[in-house]
Structures are given as C-alpha cells and as structure tokens.
Amino acid sequence: MLRINSINKKGSVVEEGDFWDLGKVVEFHKISFRSNNVCYLNIITDRIRNSKPEVDKLVIKMTDYQAGENVLDAMKDLQIMLRKN
C-alpha cells in the first residue's frame, strides 16, 4: 500500500491521501507527454476508501519527462516486489 496526498499548484496538501495497492496493478498506461516538459503517469489499481478497495486510476503529474520515465519504471519494480509478498 502507498498513501498519496493530493496537492494544489502551490504545493499545499488539499486532500489527505488515499491508499493505493500497487501490488494489484491492473494496468500501467504509457506516459502521456505534454508541452513544457510535463507528463502524466496513469496507473489503474485498487484505491482503498473506507476500508473497501475499488479499481480506480491513479494520475501522477510530472514536470520532467526523464523523471516520469524513471518513476514509471520504479512503480513497475515496486509492483513486482509487492506481489511476491
């Protein structure tokens, strides 16, 4: 499980994070590239709300293409490690 907080453009937390089960990833989407070196990572997996899992899309905005690719690779590796446990 990974807890991720939502933040606004100023970097302030606007929503306490939900738990995401990266051991049960349904699908990793390809990185979605935008202008100004912005990209989005989309991961379909279980989100835990009120102790109940539901499949949802985790969207992570990155401001560096290379960092986005590195984070996606790390998330895939993390999924493999979590599935083994």
N, C-alpha and C positions, 0 to 999 in steps of 0.2 A: 504494500500500500504506500502511496505517496500523497501527501497533502499539499495542495497548490492553492495559494491565495490569488484572488483577482485584484489587479491594481489599475489605477487610472493613469492618464498620460503624465501626470506629475509624479508618479511613483508611489502614491499613497494607497494603502490597502483599502479597498472599498467593500470587500466581501471576504469573510473568513472562508478559508479554503475547504473544498470538498475533498474527500479521499478518493483516489483513483487507483484501481487494481491493475498495475502494469504486468502482473503475471497472467492476466486473462485478456490480453490484447486480441481483438477481433481482426483489426487491420491497421497497418501503418500506411497512410497515403504518401504519395510523393510530395516533396517540398513544393509549396506554391510560392513562386518568386514574384515579387512586385518591384516597382521602381524604387529608387533611393536606397538600395541595398537591404530592403525589407523582405522578409519571407515568413511564411506561416507553416508550422508543423501541425498536422491533423492526425490524431490517433483515436481510433474507435476502440473503446474499452469500457469496463464497468466503472460507474461512478457510484459511490456509496452515499446515500442520503437517508437519514433517519434509520440507520442500520439495515437498509434494503438496497441491494445492488440493482442498477438498471443500466443498460447499454446506452452510452452517450458519446459525443465527440468532444475530445479534449483539443482545444486550439491554443497553440503557443505562438505568440508573435516574437520574431527575432529581428534584430536590426543589423545583422551581419550574415551574409549568405554562407560563408565558410563555417561560422559558429553554428548556424542552423543545421548544416550537414553533419557536423560533429555531434550535436545534441541528438539528432535522429539516430545516428549510429550508436550512441551511448544508451538511448532508450531501448533499442533493439537488443543490445547486450544485456541490459538490466532485465528485460523480459525473459530472456533465456535463463538467467541466473535465478529469477523468482519462480519460474516454472519447475526448476529442479528441486525446490524445497517443498 
